Amino acid sequence: MKILIIDPEFFMRAGLIQLLTNYANQPSIYEADSFEVAESYLSADKYDLIFLDMDLPDAEIRPALQKIKKEAPMAHLVVFTRPRSISEVRQVLAVGVRSYLPKDSTAEQAKLAVRALLNGDRYIPDDPYLNEPRDKSSGAEGFLSPRQLEIMQLLAQGLSNKEIANILGITEGTIRVHLSAIFKAIKVSNRTEATLWYLLRQKKLVD
């Protein structure tokens, strides 16, 4: 199993490496203290498991996630970070992150998480607020699937169908099918209305 840890804190990387080594069978573990270093690893090899801190010194989390999804579409992405707000965690989970491991986890929680991740299972802390049903009036993630949210995020950046398809590694035809489903789900008729709808709900989450 090939594992990449993207985290600026040495002691955090070292602790996670020790834990992974205890439970994995001869893992190949690579570490990056910045996203620039991580990009060089991602362009050169494929990884099964990627741990990503949300507070990188040289990259915002959303663009970083887009690049990781493009370079490693099959990797299991894990946000490994200090405790965040529920809305922040939900937003990254909605755009392709499969698991969330807070850095303030107890020893038992960390062991449970690592075992699950090494088995290919998803790990989300047992938090009633994090796991509660989403309120459809609060944000875009209540209406759309994770893939549709990825597309809407890129659409809101003004990208064309072809550019979105290239980033996500799917065909333009698939993008058109997703957009049609999105328009129907949120009751709009075109890209401009969909973009406005998405941006208004993202603003609502931030506010």
Protein Blocks (a to p, Z undefined) as FASTA:
>chain_A
ZZddddfblklmmmmmmmmmmmpghiaddddfbfklmmmmmmmpccfbdcddfbdfkbcf
klmmmmmmmmmmmbccddddddddfklmmmmmmnopabdcdfkbcfklmmmmmmmmmnop
acddddfklmpccdfklpmklmpcfklmmmmmmmmnopafklmmmmnopafklmmmmmmm
mmmmnopabfklmmmmmmmmmmmmmZZ
